[in-house]
Every structure is written in C-alpha cells, then in structure tokens.
Amino acid sequence: MPPTFLRRNWNRLSRLGKKRRKKQVWRSPHGRHNKMREKRKGYPAVVEIGYKQKVKDEKMVLVNNLRELLNLGKGNVAILGKVGNKKKIELVKVAKEKGIKIYNLNLKKFDEKMEKQTKEKEAKKVPVKKEEKHSKKEIKSGSEQVQASSNKNIGREEKKK
C-alpha cells in the first residue's frame, strides 16, 4: 500500500490541517534547508514516480442514451452524461438487468428518490369534480364589467390625441 502524502508540518499548524481534514492536502516541499525536500531518512515520503497504484481493468464509457448502454460489454462501467430524469430511470433499469455498473450514480439513493417522487405525484393526483371546476371561475359583477369597459374607452381616447 502506498503511503498517504500529507503536507509538511500539517500537524503543527491549524491552518495547514491540524483537526481540519480538508486542509490536509499535499504541497510540494520548498525551502533551502527542508529535510523532506532533501529526502532525508526519518522524514515523510515525497511524491515521486513509482508510487502509483495499478490501473483496474474496468473501462469507463460515457453514456447518453439507451443504445450506447446496450452496446457496452459486461466488464465496462457507464458514466451518465447530461441525461434527464426520464431517460436516467430507463438507463438504470437496463444497467441493472445487464449487470453494468454506473460510476457517477448511487443506485440505492436514486431508487429511493424516484419512489418518493412517484408517491408525491400520486398523492397530488386527486380527481376533481365538475361542480368544483365551475365554482372556481370568477364571474364579474355588472358594475365591474362597466368599469372595465369604460377604462378601455379612456385609453382609446388618449391614443387619438
């Protein structure tokens, strides 16, 4: 297992990452008397050629539609591109059947999210009676209609001037 490379003195200063995991990132050591840069014995390892891990055999392919997913072999991994929810649902179903992994999608969370959305849609779909539709229409009274027509006439007279 290759060593984890951390910045020099990360454990001494809080701004470099002491108790702050995000700040504990690799920075190349600089400085005239820097022992890490000189690769002295007893000091942390410096990033060099040869520490890289072996590449896995899985081939990653960008998938935008169902046809591209069907053309993939079993050992490949799909990466979904700019795909909407409707197509994404179809792609996930086919990928499960074929045994293709999807790299940039958590299938469990996606399934839960889709189930939740379908339940919400079904809950919103309540049949509306015909009587309720007519009652929702607003009917203007006679005085309101007269005012609206007089306003239209005033606007016409101003345009003529």
CYANA upper distance limits for C-alpha pairs under 8 A (distance plus 0.5 A):
  2 PRO  CA     51 TYR  CA      6.47
  2 PRO  CA     52 LYS  CA      8.16
  2 PRO  CA     53 GLN  CA      8.10
  3 PRO  CA     45 ALA  CA      7.99
  5 PHE  CA     25 VAL  CA      8.14
  5 PHE  CA     26 TRP  CA      6.43
  5 PHE  CA     44 PRO  CA      8.44
  5 PHE  CA     45 ALA  CA      7.51
  5 PHE  CA     46 VAL  CA      7.58
  5 PHE  CA     47 VAL  CA      7.45
  6 LEU  CA     10 TRP  CA      7.57
  6 LEU  CA     24 GLN  CA      6.53
  6 LEU  CA     25 VAL  CA      6.04
  6 LEU  CA     26 TRP  CA      5.29
  6 LEU  CA     27 ARG  CA      7.96
  7 ARG  CA     16 LEU  CA      8.11
  7 ARG  CA     24 GLN  CA      7.00
  7 ARG  CA     25 VAL  CA      6.37
  7 ARG  CA     26 TRP  CA      5.15
  7 ARG  CA     27 ARG  CA      5.74
  7 ARG  CA     28 SER  CA      7.86
  7 ARG  CA     29 PRO  CA      8.18
  8 ARG  CA     27 ARG  CA      8.13
  8 ARG  CA     29 PRO  CA      7.28
  8 ARG  CA     36 MET  CA      8.18
  9 ASN  CA     13 LEU  CA      7.38
  9 ASN  CA     16 LEU  CA      7.85
 10 TRP  CA     14 SER  CA      8.05
 10 TRP  CA     16 LEU  CA      5.36
 10 TRP  CA     17 GLY  CA      5.72
 10 TRP  CA     18 LYS  CA      6.49
 10 TRP  CA     24 GLN  CA      6.92
 11 ASN  CA     16 LEU  CA      7.97
 11 ASN  CA     17 GLY  CA      7.09
 11 ASN  CA     18 LYS  CA      5.36
 12 ARG  CA     16 LEU  CA      8.32
 12 ARG  CA     18 LYS  CA      7.02
 13 LEU  CA     17 GLY  CA      7.23
 13 LEU  CA     18 LYS  CA      6.32
 14 SER  CA     18 LYS  CA      4.87
 14 SER  CA     19 LYS  CA      7.26
 14 SER  CA     20 ARG  CA      7.58
 15 ARG  CA     23 LYS  CA      7.81
 16 LEU  CA     20 ARG  CA      8.45
 16 LEU  CA     23 LYS  CA      6.25
 16 LEU  CA     24 GLN  CA      6.96
 17 GLY  CA     21 ARG  CA      6.52
 17 GLY  CA     22 LYS  CA      7.54
 17 GLY  CA     23 LYS  CA      4.95
 17 GLY  CA     24 GLN  CA      5.18
 17 GLY  CA     25 VAL  CA      8.48
 18 LYS  CA     24 GLN  CA      8.19
 20 ARG  CA     24 GLN  CA      7.38
 28 SER  CA     46 VAL  CA      8.12
 28 SER  CA     47 VAL  CA      8.38
 29 PRO  CA     34 ASN  CA      7.56
 29 PRO  CA     36 MET  CA      7.08
 29 PRO  CA     37 ARG  CA      5.98
 30 HIS  CA     34 ASN  CA      7.12
 30 HIS  CA     37 ARG  CA      7.09
 31 GLY  CA     37 ARG  CA      8.32
 34 ASN  CA     38 GLU  CA      6.96
 35 LYS  CA     39 LYS  CA      6.69
 35 LYS  CA     40 ARG  CA      6.17
 35 LYS  CA     43 TYR  CA      7.48
 36 MET  CA     40 ARG  CA      6.74
 36 MET  CA     43 TYR  CA      6.32
 36 MET  CA     44 PRO  CA      6.96
 36 MET  CA     45 ALA  CA      7.70
 36 MET  CA     46 VAL  CA      7.34
 37 ARG  CA     46 VAL  CA      7.77
 39 LYS  CA     43 TYR  CA      7.58
 39 LYS  CA     45 ALA  CA      7.71
 39 LYS  CA     46 VAL  CA      7.68
 47 VAL  CA     51 TYR  CA      7.95
 58 GLU  CA     75 GLY  CA      6.57
 58 GLU  CA     76 ASN  CA      5.96
 58 GLU  CA     77 VAL  CA      6.95
 59 LYS  CA     75 GLY  CA      7.78
 59 LYS  CA     76 ASN  CA      5.39
 59 LYS  CA     77 VAL  CA      6.47
 60 MET  CA     76 ASN  CA      6.46
 60 MET  CA     77 VAL  CA      5.21
 60 MET  CA     78 ALA  CA      6.28
 60 MET  CA     79 ILE  CA      7.20
 61 VAL  CA     76 ASN  CA      7.70
 61 VAL  CA     77 VAL  CA      6.76
 61 VAL  CA     78 ALA  CA      5.61
 61 VAL  CA     79 ILE  CA      6.37
 62 LEU  CA     78 ALA  CA      6.45
 62 LEU  CA     79 ILE  CA      5.18
 62 LEU  CA     80 LEU  CA      6.42
 62 LEU  CA     81 GLY  CA      6.67
 63 VAL  CA     68 GLU  CA      6.33
 63 VAL  CA     69 LEU  CA      6.64
 63 VAL  CA     78 ALA  CA      6.62
 63 VAL  CA     79 ILE  CA      6.30
 63 VAL  CA     80 LEU  CA      5.57
 63 VAL  CA     81 GLY  CA      6.42
 64 ASN  CA     68 GLU  CA      7.39
 64 ASN  CA     80 LEU  CA      6.69
 64 ASN  CA     81 GLY  CA      5.90
 64 ASN  CA     82 LYS  CA      7.30
 64 ASN  CA     83 VAL  CA      6.72
 65 ASN  CA     69 LEU  CA      7.16
 65 ASN  CA     83 VAL  CA      8.33
 65 ASN  CA     87 LYS  CA      7.79
 65 ASN  CA     91 LEU  CA      7.94
 66 LEU  CA     70 LEU  CA      6.75
 66 LEU  CA     87 LYS  CA      8.45
 66 LEU  CA     90 GLU  CA      8.11
 66 LEU  CA     91 LEU  CA      6.57
 67 ARG  CA     71 ASN  CA      6.93
 68 GLU  CA     72 LEU  CA      7.31
 69 LEU  CA     78 ALA  CA      7.95
 69 LEU  CA     91 LEU  CA      7.81
 69 LEU  CA     94 VAL  CA      8.48
 69 LEU  CA     95 ALA  CA      7.98
 70 LEU  CA     94 VAL  CA      8.48
 72 LEU  CA     76 ASN  CA      7.03
 73 GLY  CA    100 ILE  CA      8.42
 74 LYS  CA     98 LYS  CA      7.51
 74 LYS  CA     99 GLY  CA      6.94
 74 LYS  CA    100 ILE  CA      6.31
 75 GLY  CA    100 ILE  CA      7.67
 76 ASN  CA    100 ILE  CA      7.10
 76 ASN  CA    101 LYS  CA      7.79
 77 VAL  CA    100 ILE  CA      6.62
 77 VAL  CA    101 LYS  CA      5.50
 77 VAL  CA    102 ILE  CA      6.26
 77 VAL  CA    103 TYR  CA      6.77
 78 ALA  CA    100 ILE  CA      7.53
 78 ALA  CA    101 LYS  CA      6.68
 78 ALA  CA    102 ILE  CA      5.26
 78 ALA  CA    103 TYR  CA      6.51
 79 ILE  CA    102 ILE  CA      6.35
 79 ILE  CA    103 TYR  CA      5.94
 79 ILE  CA    104 ASN  CA      6.42
 80 LEU  CA    102 ILE  CA      7.84
 80 LEU  CA    103 TYR  CA      8.42
 80 LEU  CA    104 ASN  CA      7.36
 80 LEU  CA    105 LEU  CA      8.43
 83 VAL  CA     87 LYS  CA      6.88
 83 VAL  CA     88 LYS  CA      6.65
 84 GLY  CA     88 LYS  CA      6.49
 85 ASN  CA     89 ILE  CA      6.65
 86 LYS  CA     90 GLU  CA      7.42
 87 LYS  CA     91 LEU  CA      6.69
 88 LYS  CA     92 VAL  CA      6.60
 89 ILE  CA     93 LYS  CA      6.89
 90 GLU  CA     94 VAL  CA      6.89
 91 LEU  CA     95 ALA  CA      6.51
 92 VAL  CA     96 LYS  CA      6.66
 92 VAL  CA    107 LEU  CA      8.28
 93 LYS  CA     97 GLU  CA      6.93
 94 VAL  CA     98 LYS  CA      6.65
 95 ALA  CA     99 GLY  CA      6.27
 95 ALA  CA    100 ILE  CA      5.42
 95 ALA  CA    101 LYS  CA      7.39
 95 ALA  CA    102 ILE  CA      8.06
 96 LYS  CA    100 ILE  CA      6.92
 96 LYS  CA    101 LYS  CA      8.35
102 ILE  CA    106 ASN  CA      8.44
105 LEU  CA    110 PHE  CA      7.88
106 ASN  CA    110 PHE  CA      6.59
107 LEU  CA    111 ASP  CA      6.56
108 LYS  CA    112 GLU  CA      6.81
109 LYS  CA    113 LYS  CA      6.59
110 PHE  CA    114 MET  CA      6.68
111 ASP  CA    115 GLU  CA      6.69
112 GLU  CA    116 LYS  CA      6.67
113 LYS  CA    117 GLN  CA      6.76
114 MET  CA    118 THR  CA      6.71
115 GLU  CA    119 LYS  CA      6.74
116 LYS  CA    120 GLU  CA      6.80
117 GLN  CA    121 LYS  CA      6.73
118 THR  CA    122 GLU  CA      6.72
119 LYS  CA    123 ALA  CA      6.66
120 GLU  CA    124 LYS  CA      6.82
121 LYS  CA    125 LYS  CA      6.87
122 GLU  CA    126 VAL  CA      8.45
128 VAL  CA    132 GLU  CA      7.39
128 VAL  CA    133 LYS  CA      7.90
129 LYS  CA    133 LYS  CA      7.30
130 LYS  CA    134 HIS  CA      7.27
131 GLU  CA    135 SER  CA      6.96
132 GLU  CA    136 LYS  CA      6.85
133 LYS  CA    137 LYS  CA      7.64
140 LYS  CA    144 GLU  CA      6.55
140 LYS  CA    145 GLN  CA      6.91
141 SER  CA    145 GLN  CA      6.98
142 GLY  CA    146 VAL  CA      6.89
143 SER  CA    147 GLN  CA      6.82
144 GLU  CA    148 ALA  CA      6.72
145 GLN  CA    149 SER  CA      6.78
146 VAL  CA    150 SER  CA      6.68
147 GLN  CA    151 ASN  CA      6.68
148 ALA  CA    152 LYS  CA      7.00
149 SER  CA    153 ASN  CA      7.01
150 SER  CA    154 ILE  CA      6.80
151 ASN  CA    155 GLY  CA      6.91
152 LYS  CA    156 ARG  CA      7.01
153 ASN  CA    157 GLU  CA      6.84
154 ILE  CA    158 GLU  CA      6.89
155 GLY  CA    159 LYS  CA      6.94
156 ARG  CA    160 LYS  CA      6.97
157 GLU  CA    161 LYS  CA      7.23
